[in-house]
Amino acid sequence: MSERKVHTFCRVCEPACGLVASVQGDRLESLRPDPEHPVSRGFACNKGLAGVEIHHDPDRLSHPQRRRADGRLERLGWDDATSQIASRLREIVAAHGPDAVASYIGNPSAFNALIAPAAGAFFGQLGARRSFSSGTQDCANKFAGSEAVFGSSTIHPIPDLENADLVLIFGANPRVSHGSFISIADPARVLKDARKRGARLRFVNPREIESAEPGETILIRPDTDVYLLAALLHELDLLGGFDEAALAAHGAHVAELGAFVSRYPAERAATVTGIPAETIRGLASEIAQAKSCAVHLSTGVNMGRQGTLAYALLHVLSFASGNLDRRGGNILSVGFYEAAKAGRREFSSSYADTEFGRLRKGALPGTLLSQSILDSANPVRALFVVAGNPLLSIAGEARLREAFGALELLVCIDLYPNATSEYADFLLPATDAFERADVNLTGLGLQHEPWVQWTDAVVPARAERREEWWIFARLCQELGLKSALDAGPEPDLWGRIDHMLKSRGHSLEELRESPHGIVFSRPSPGSFFERQIQTPDRRVDCCPPGFAEAIERAERIFRELEREGRSRLKLITRRDPYMHNSWYANLPAMKRGRRDRNRLHVHPADAAERGLADGAKARIWNENGALELEIEHDATLMRGVVALAHGWGHRGAAGMRVAARAPGVNANALLPIGPGSFEPLSSQAFMTGIPVELAPL
């Protein structure tokens, strides 16, 4: 049987690197980087290439299953599965109303162009408004921050790394994570090229990260970046480094910004950030003197207590210094569709009063999921989990186990039987990335080199795996709702993409005929202020009135940090080149040797103070929970900081044999839950800078 090559792309993270799949008959044999891809140019990481192992994993879900009264799972056909789910759902809605139904949509849904519209159509017709997502675990602050400053949650100007004189990156380690809210294939190469042409790079992080060369890291205490940003703005103003013409022409609430940041001069910010005042002033001077400065901020800041305010200040730093919409600064990437208007919403209308307080509309805080089931006046009784594992992704595992056990209906749609599905009434097998057609929609508006690519299914879906859109469409049919399948077994699902492409003079037909996709012009400055800003007055809001409470909260937290003892350890998250959230938990190749568990990384001096040798067993705890684990000495950490990778804790993972043998520990056991456990402006969970205690076992 002859082998054929199929051009496709990765669905692990935003860059969507080009891949070549080797296929024999209907079998996916291997994946390799696509050397002819016009953007990724032969680059793909180990995670993307491991997709073939996921595809063939014998522990994958391949048939619908139902949990019997004795707790065991039994196989059933799709017609029976969708009919029985619809019947139970109908009973719950009739007795308790549609708000008794909720959804949790996980991170992989962002890399599947059809999940969001399919889920939206199903839950929208059902009237089920309670939605949770993994977005409130890592990036919700960015949507709220851009909405406040620019009037649209979909405006995220990216750093022009190829032309910047100075690059300033907060809370990101692109060599390991490959970046977020900026799509760059092989970011390590891009940073290396920037250094070669003379650009200066500065990484603000609690550890000496892999992306940085010696002298490039500015060590900062966890969850204090907002004060550094405020101090930089204040010091930049004192240096005369503001672009007064830009502020006058395009800025709003500039005086209010000045009043806010003046609270945090370099000397004061130094007391909580751990960065010497002279270093802060020196960095401000670098920004002022640079020909151009590009800035970026990622999950290391997002996951803190003030991620929205920090991201807003990052935008304002770029704008006030004259580097927004400027070559070598930050430029909006448009790609194949101008999305700014799609995210337009007036900031003041984005919030609603609920039984748990005032919350941002849209995805509810993940840390309220268990409360919404156990403590609500109108509790969630039916939960659909799509491409997610909230038991290991959200804080409060013990409380979530109690909550999931109390549900009348739990439906999990996924590739694997994971920790959450231990409580599922129905497990429905989804297709993987190589068993379905797709478009790389996720990077829209974030691409360093804008492009769009179509992929057909590389191979047919194995066994009884089905695409998520089809599952929701069948449930709609069973409930008598409008369904995509009403038009027949092979409906046209791509009209939205065709419409978006036609706005730029292309079509879906053209895209399908382009094996490496369509490449668009690179982001260019010059029209952002006139065309893209969506605030009512079409100005950059430098200090939105809606931030009044956040500004006062910033001062309260600052005083709390001042009072806090320097010996108190702070927990941060840690990215792992062999894991992606909890995705690769069941792959033997990713669990070899010392990769068999997530160890707590501790600075050798902090470990010595506690009598902990390298490899020692320790107990880490706080008011939220406790873990027993192995420690690893790590001199790259700032003193007083400990780091633990998330996405582990697969104890008793029924059906995932590799994960069960190497479960690791669930870092989220140490995180807060309930009201007060998330940032009010965005619903972003507090996941970094968590106070902990550590002692030998």
N, C-alpha and C positions, 0 to 999 in steps of 0.2 A: 504494500500500500504506500503510495507516494506521500511525501510530507509537503504540506503547504504552509506558507508564511502569511500571517494576518497582522496588519498594522492596527494597533489599539493604543490605549493609554492607561496609566495607573490611576486607581481610585483610592489611594491611601491618604494623601494630603493635597494641599491646594495646587502645587505646580503641575500635577497631572502629567508626569513625564511620559514621553512616547515609548512604547514597547513594541516588540515584535514577538508574536506568539507562534510557536511551532505546533502544528496540528496534524495528526494522522487520523484520517477518518473523522470521527466525532470526539477524539480524545485530545485534550490539551497536554502536550508533551513538555514544553518548557517555555520560559519567558526570558528575553534578553533586552537590553537597552536598544532603542532604535537609532542607529548611527545616522540615518537620513532625516531624522525629525528636525524641522527648521528652528525649534526653540530649545528643546532639551539636548539636542546634538550628541546623542549617544550616552547620556547620563541617566542612570536610574539607581536607586539605593537598594540595599539588601531587603528592606521591607516590601518594596514594590515587587521585587523579583520572587519573594516568598509567596506571592499570590497563587502560584501553581500548587504549593503544598496545601494551602487552605482549600483549593478546589478539590483536591483528591483526599483530603482528610477523612478517614473512615468514621470519625466521630461526628461528622456533619449531620444536621437534620436533613432527611431526604423524603420523609413522609409525614403527613399530618398525624398528630397524636392527641389523645384525650386522656385525662387523668381519671381513673376509676375511683370508686368509693374507698377501695383499700389502699389508695395512694400510688398504685402502679400505673404506668402509661400503656395505652393500647393504640395500635394503629387503626386508622379509619380513612375512608375516602374523602376527597375534597367536598363532594356534595353533602355528605353527612356532616362534615366538620362545619361548613358554612351555615348549613341549615340549623344545626344545634346551637351554634354561637348566636345566630340571629334570633332564635327562639328565646334564649336566656336573656339576651339584650332587650328584646321586646318586653319581656316581663319586668325587668328592672326599670325601664323607662316608664312603663305604664304605672308602676307603683310609686316611683320616686322622682320622675321627671328626668329630662336629658342631662341636667347638671350632676346626676349621679354617675355619669360616664366621663372618664378622663383619658387622656393619652400621654404617653411619654415617648418622645422621638429622639433617638440617639444620634451620635456624631456621624456614623456612616451614611445617614440619610442625606447629608450635605453633598455626598459624592454619588448621588443617584438622582438624575434630573426629574424623575417621575414620582418620587415618593411624596414630596410636599404637596403638589396639586391633587394627588389621589387621596391622601389623608385629609387634606382640607375639604375636598368635596364630600367625603364620607362623614366626618365629624360635623361639618357645617350643616348638611342636610339633617343630620340627627339632632342638631341643636345643642351638641355637647361643646361647651365653651371652655372647659377646664383643660388646659394643655400645659404640659411640662416638657422640658427638653434639656439636652446636655449643654446647650448654649449658656445656661445660667451657671455652669460650672467653669467656664473658661473665657467667654468673650462677650457676654451681654453688655458689659460696660461700654464697649466700643460703639454699639448701636445707639445707646443713650447719649454718649458723649458727642458723637457727630450730629445727632439730632439737635442737641442743645446749641452747639456752636454754629453749625451750617444749615440747620433746618431740615436735614434729611439723614436718616440712619444708614443710607447707602453711600455716603460720601466719605471716602477714606484715602486722602492723598498719600501716595507711597514715596519712599525716599528714592531719589535719582542717584543711585549708587555709582553709576558709570561716570558721573560728572562732578560729584560732590568733592569739595575741598576738605570738609570735615564731616564725619559721620558719627552720630551720637545715638546709641541703641540702649534702651532700657529693658531689662527683664526678658531678654531673648538670647537664645543660643543656637543660631541658625545652622551651625555645622552639624548639630545633633537633631534638631527638630525640623529643619528645613524651612522654618519661617511660618508665620501666621499673619493673615491680612496683608501679605505681600507674596506674590507667587513668582518664585525664582527657581528654576532648575539649577542644581549644583550651586547653592549660595556660597559655599566655601571657595569655589573658583572665582566668583564675582568679587568677594571680599579680597581675595589674593590679588586679583587684577587691580582693584582700587589702590591697594598698597603700592603696587609696582609703579603706578603713575603718580604716586606721591600723596595720595589722600591720607589724612590722619583719622584713625578709628578710635572711638572711645566706647567701651561697654560698661554700663552701670549694672552691677550684679552683686549678690552676696557671696559669690565664689569666683575664682579664676576659671572662667569657662573655656571650653575647647576652641571656641570661635576666635578667641583673642590671642594675640602674641604678647610677649612680655612688655609690660608698661602700658598696655591698652585698657586694662580693667580698672575701674574705679569701684572699690568695694563699698557697699552700702548696707546698712542694717535692713533686714526684710521689712517690707510694707511701709517704707518711709520715702519712697520716690516722689510722692506728691510735694513734700517739703523741699526737696532738691529742685524740682521744677519751679516751684514758687520762688525759691531763692535765686535761681538763674534768671528768671524774669526781672526780679527786683534789681539784681546786680547789673544786668544788661541795661536796664533803664538808667541806672546811675552812671554807667559808662557812656551814655549817649548812643547806645546800640540799637535803639528802636527805629524802625522805618516810619517816621512821623507822617510822611506823605501817604503811605499805605493805610495807616491807622485812621487818618482823617478822611480818606476817600472811601474806605471799605469797612471800617471798624465800628462797633457799637459797644457801649458800656466800658470804654477804655479807662475812664477815671476810676470806676468801680474796681476794675482789675488792679490798677495801681494801689488802691487802698488795701485790697486783699493781700497782694504779694508783699507789700511793705511790712507786714507782720513777721516775715520770715527772711530777714537779712542773713547773710552767710554765717555770721557768728551764731545766730540762734538756730538755724537749720543744722549746723554742725553738731549741736548737742544731741539730736535724736538720730541723724543719719549716720553718724560715725565718720563722716567725711570732714577733714580739716577745713576750716573757713578759707584758708588760702587756696586750697584745691578748688573749692566752689568758685571763688572769685577768678581763679585762673581759667577754669572751664568757661565761665561767662565771657572772659576776655578772648578766649579762643573763638567763641561763637561770633563775638563782635568783629574780630579781625579777619575771620575766614572770608574768602571770596564767595563761598557758598557753604551752607550747612544743611545736611539732610538728617531728619530725626525719625525714630521708630520706637515703638513700645509694644510689648507683647505680654504673654500670659503670666510671667513673673510679677507683673504689676497688676494686670487684670484681676487676678485672684485675691488681691488684698482688700482692705476695708474701704479704700477710696479710689477704686479703679476708674470710675467715671470722671471724677474731678481731675485725676492725673491725666487721663487721655485728652480731656478738654484743654488742660494746660499745655499738653504737647502740641496740639493744633495751634494754640495761641502763641507758643514759643516760636513755631515756624512762621506764623503770620507776622508777629510783632518784630521779629528780627529781619524781615524782608525776604524770607526764603520760601514762602508759600507761593506756588504757581511761578516758580523760577527755576531755570536750568541749574542743576546741582543742588536744589533744595527738595521740596516735596511737591509732586505733581499728581493731579488726578488722572488715573488710567481709565479710559473709556471702554476700550475693547469693542465687541460687536453690538453693544447696545448701551445707550446712555441711561443709566439707572438712577440718577439723582432724584428725578421726580417720583420714581416708584417708591422711594423711602420717605417722601415728604410728609411730615406731620408736625403740627405746632406743639412744641415741647410741653406747654401747659395743659394740653388736652390728652396727654399720654398716660395719665394716672387715674385710678378709680379707688374709691373706698370699699374695703372688703372686711369680712369678719376678722381677718388677720392684720388689719391696718391698711394704709394707703399703699397700693402696689402699682407697678408699671403694667400697662395693658400688654397683652400678648402672652409670651411664655411665663408661667408662674414660677416663683422661686423653687428650685428643686428641693431645697431644704425644708419646704412646707409640704412635701408630698405625703409623708407619714401622718402629719397633723391633719391633712385634708381627708384622710381615710379614717383616722381614729378620733379626732377631736372636733370635727366640723359639725355645725348644726345641721347641715345637709351633706352627709359624708359621701365621698366617692365610693361606689359599690362595684363598679366595673372599670377595669383598667386595661388599655391596650398598650403594650410595649413593643415599639417598632425599632429594630436595629439598635437596641440599647440594653444596658445591664445596670439599671439604677441601684441595685443592691450593692454594687461595688463602685459606682460612680458618684453616689450622693452620700453626704455625711449621715451618720446614725444608722449603721447596719442593723443593730439589734432592734431598734424601733421600726425600721422598715420591714424586717422579718415579721414582726408582730402585725404590722399593717397589711402586708401582702396575705398573711394567713387569715385576715378578717374579711377580705374581699369576697364578694359573691361570684365574681367572674374576673379571671385574669387570663388574657390572651397574649402570647408572646410570638412575634413574627421575627425570625432571626436565622442566621446560618448555623448556629450551635445551640445545644441545650446548656444555657449558662446558669449562673448562680440565681438570678431572678426567676428563671423558668422552673426552678425547684418547686415553686409555689403555683405554677401555671395550671389552669384547667385545660387549656388547649395550647399546643406548640405547633406552629405552622412554619414549614420550611421555605425560606426565601432563596432566590438565586444569588449567586455571587457575581462579581463584576464582569466575569468573562462569559456569563450565561445570559446576558441581556444587552440590548442596544443602549447607547447613552451618548450624552454630550457633556463636555467639561464646563458645566455652568458655574461651578463654585468660585472660580478665580475671576469672574466678571468684575471689572472695576478695580482689580488688585494686581493685575499682571504687569510685570516688568517688561515683558514683550507680549503684547496682546495677541491672542490667537484662539481659535475655536476648532474643535475636532469632533467628528462623528465616529462612532464605532458601532458596527453591527455586533450581535452576539458572536463571540469567537467560536463557541461550541454550543450545541443544544443543551438545555437544562437537564441535569441528570435526575433520574428517578422521577419523583413527583414535586420537585422544587418549582415554585412559581414566583413570578415577580410581584412585588408589593402592590402595584397598581391593580393587578388582576385580582388579588385577594380582596382588596377593598371594593372593587367592582362587583365581585360575586356576593359579598356581604350586602352591598346596596341592592342587588337583585333580590336577595332573600328577604330584605326588609321592605321591598316595594318602593325603593327610592330610585331616582335617576341614576343610571349606571353607564360607565364607558362601554360596557359590553352590550348595551342596547343596540348599538350600531352593527353588531356582529362579533365573531370571535377574534377578529384582527382589526380593531378600530385604529383610526389615525390619532395618535396621541401627541403628535409633535407640531401641531398648529401654532402653539405659543412660540416655539423656537423659530419656526419659519417667519412669523411676524417680526420677531426681534432681529433676525438676519436681514429681512427686507428693509428695515429702517436704516441699514448701512449699505444697501444696494446689492445684497446677496440673497441666497435662497437655501432652503434645506436640501433641495435637489442638488444644487452646486456643491454644498458641503458634503453630501453623501458620495459625490464623485471625486472628492479630494482626499486621498488616503492619509495625507499628513495634515489635513485641516487647512484653514484659511488664516493667514497671518495679517494682522493690521499694523498700521503705523504705530511707532512707539509713542508713549505719553509725551506731549509737548506743552509747554506753558503758553500763556497769553490770553486765555478766554475764561478762566475759572471764575473770576469775580463777576463777570458779566453774564455768564451762561449757567453756572452750576449752583450757586448758593440759593437755598430755598427758604431762608428765614423770611418772615413777613416784610421786613424792610430791605431785604436782599443785602444785608451786611453780616460780617463775621461777628458773632456775639461773643465778645471777649470775657464777659462775666455775666452769664444769664441770670435774670432775677430768680428763676427757679432753683438756682444753686444756693440761695440764702441759707437754708438749713445745712447744706453740705459744708459750707464755709464755716459755720459755727461748729459743726461736728469736727471739722479738721482741727480747730483750735482745742476742742476738748480732748481729742485723741493725742494731740501734741503734748498737752500737759500730762496726760496719763503716761506717755512714753518718757517724759522728763523724770517722772517719779519712779519709774520702773528701774529695778536694779540691773546693772550691766551684766550680772552673772546669770540672769534669766535666759535660758535657751529658747530660741525661736525655730520652729519647724518650717521648712520650705519644701515645695515639690521638686522633683528632679526628673528630667527627661532621660530616656534610655534609648540608645540606638538599636536595641533589640526588642523593644516593645512600642506599641502605639496605643495609648490608653490600655484597654484590656484585650486588644485585638489578637495578639499573637501568643496568648496563654497556652495554646494547645499544640504548638509546633515544636517538635524535638530540636530542630536546628537552632531555635532561639533560646533554648534552655540548657545548653551545654555548659559544662564546667561551672564556673562561678556565677553563671547567669541563671542558676536554678532558684534564686530567691531575690527578693529586694531587701538589701541590707541598709541599715541606718548609717549614713555617712556622718562622721563626727571629726572635728578638728583634733589632732593628736593631743594638743594641750588641754582642751576641754575634756577629752577622754581620760587623760592622766589625772586630772583633778578629781575624777570620779572613780579612779581605780579600774578603768576599763582598758584592757589590752586589745590589740587588733584581733578581731574574730571572736571577741568575748560575747557571751549572752547577756542581754540587758533588758530592763523593763523601762518603757517610756510611757508617761501618763500625764493627764491633766483632768480637768473637771468633766470633760466630755467622754473619756474612755481611756483604755490602756492597751498596750501591746507588748508582747515578748518577742524579741528578735535578736539577730546577730548584728554587731556593729562592724564598721570598716573605717579605719583611720583615713582621713582625707584632708591633706594640708591645703587643698585649693579653697576650702571654705574660710569665710571670715570667722574669727573667734565669736562664740556665742550662737552660731548657726548650725543646725543639723538638717540633713536632707534625706528624704525618703520618696522613692518613686511610687506613683499611684498605679492603679489598674491591676493590683494583685489581691490575694486573699481568697483564692478559689477552693477553700476547704469544703470537702464533700461535694465537689462539682460533679454531679451525676452525669455520666456520659462523656465527660471531657477527661480522658485518662491521663494525658500528659500534664494538664493543669492540676489535676488532683494529686499527682506525684510531686509537683513543685509549686505548691499553692502560694507561698509567700504570705505577707500580711496586708491587711486592708488599711492603708494610711488614713482613710476617711473616718476611722473609728475615733480619731483625735480631733475631729472638726465639730463645730457647734451646729445645732439644728434648731428649727422653729423660729418664731419671731425674734428679730435681733441677730440672726445668723447670716444675713445677707445685706448687701449695700442697697439702701432704699431707692436710689435713683435708677438702678438697673436690674435689681433682683439677683445680681451676681453673688454667688456664695463666697464666704470667707474661707480661703483654702491655703493661704500662705501667711507667714509671720505669726504662726499660732504658738502661744506660750506653752512650753512643755517642761516636764521634769524627767531626769534620766538617772538611773542607778543600776549597779550590777544585780544580776539575779541571785 
